[in-house]
Amino acid sequence: DKAVQKIVREEITPNLQADAAGPLKGIHFSEFELGTATPEFGTMRSYSTPTGYEMRVFLSYKSNFDIVVAVGGMKLGIKNLSLQGDLCVKIDQIMEQLPVVGGLAVYFMNPPLLSYTMEGIGSVVEIPGLRILLHNTVNKAVADALVMPNQI
């Protein structure tokens, strides 16, 4: 939870604010809790590489989080986040002594499918540009962090 909160605070929020126009410049996350849902994994495929192994597995994550975005005096809740895609885990530099693995990378080969529902003002009123801005910024932040050639 804390690692993701750091990404939201240091990457997603500044990107939202930089891309926002006029009165939306003050946009920020007033609440951000990931909840307790756990991801589900599908069939795993593994491959040998010249320096280690690569595993690909279908990831399905349906969160029970609570996120509230605030701009001005208005709040917009985001719930029911779903993330699905083929996750790659690359293990490199296999060694014959501890720690055994010299490198680990996690990434998606293609952008994962993201979906979520909006609550609060999002379910009643469409703020011009806000839904598109938020969706595009979140997709960009995920791609910038987790889609090849980017990896964690």
N, C-alpha and C positions, 0 to 999 in steps of 0.2 A: 504494500500500500504506500509506504513512504517513498520508494523509488519512483513509482508512477506519479505521486504527488509532486515530486521534484521535476519530472518531465513536464507536467502540466504548468507548474509555476515558472520554470525557466525557458521552456520552448513554446508550448501551445499558447499560453496567455500573451507573451510578447508578439507572436505571429498574428494572433487575433487582433491585437491592438494596432499593429502596424498596417494590417489590411483593412481595418475598419475606417469608415468615413464619418466625419462630423460628430454627432452626438453618440455614436457607437464606440468612439475611441476609448472610453473608460470601461469597456467590457472586461469582466474578470470572473473567476470562479469563486463564489462565496461559500460553497460547500463542495467537498469532494471526498467521498468515501466509496471504496470499491466493493464493499459487502463481503459475503462469505461464500459465494458460489465458486465451484471448482470447475476447471476445464475438463472436457471429455476428449479423449484421443481415439482416432480410428486406426485403421491398419497401418502398421509401420513397415517401411521398406528401408533396407540398409545397403550401402555400397562401400566397397573399398576404394580409397583414393591413394595416390602415391605416398602421401604423408600421414594417413590415418583412415578415418571412416566418416561417412555422411549418412544421416538418417533423415527420412522424410516421413512425416506423419500428418494426417488430417486432424486439425484442431477445431473444436467447436466450443466456444465459450459464451454462455448466456448469463450475464451478470445480474446480481440483485443490488447494484450500487445505488447511490444517491448523489447526484451532481446537480448543483444549482448555479446557473450563470446569471450574473447581475449586470445591468447596464442602466445607469441613471437610477430611478426608483423602482424599476421593473425587474422581476425575476423570472427565469425560465428554467424549469426542471427538465432534466434528461434522465430517462429510465430505460430499462429493458435493453441494454446494450447487448448486441450479438456480434461476435467476431468469428468468422469461419474462413479457413484457408489451409493450404499445405505448408506446414512449418518444417523448416530444415534445421537440423542440428549437426554442425560439423565439428568433429573431434580431430585435432591435428597434433602432430609432434608426440606420437606415442613413445614413451620412455620405459626403460626397464627398471626404474626406481621411482619412489614416491616423488612427486605427486602423480605419476604415471601419464597424465595428460598435460601437454605443454600449452595447448590452446583450445578454446571452445568458442564457437560462434553460433548465434541463433539468428535466423532471418526467414522471410517469406520470399519465394522466387517471384511471385506475382502479388499485387496488392490484395489483401484479404477483403472479404465481403464484410462490410460494417453496416449495421442498422441499429436504430434506436428510436424511441418515441419521446415526444416532448410533452411537458405538462406545464401548468401555470399559464402564463400568457401565451405560451407556444401552442396550447391546445385550444385557445379561444381566439386569439388575434395573431395574424401573420404580420410580423414586423418586416417591412420591406427590406429584403436583402439579408436579414439576420439568419434565417434558416440555411440559405445557400452559403453564406459566409462561414457559418459554423461547420456545416458539413464539409465544405471544401478545405477548411483549415485543419479539421481533425484528420481527414483523409491524407492531406499533405504531410502532417506531422507523423502519422503512422508510416507512410511511405518513406519519409526522410529518415526515420529511425530504424525501420524493420524490413524494408523491401530491398533486395539486391540492387545495387552493390553495397547498400548500407546493411549493417548488422550490429548486433550487440554481443 
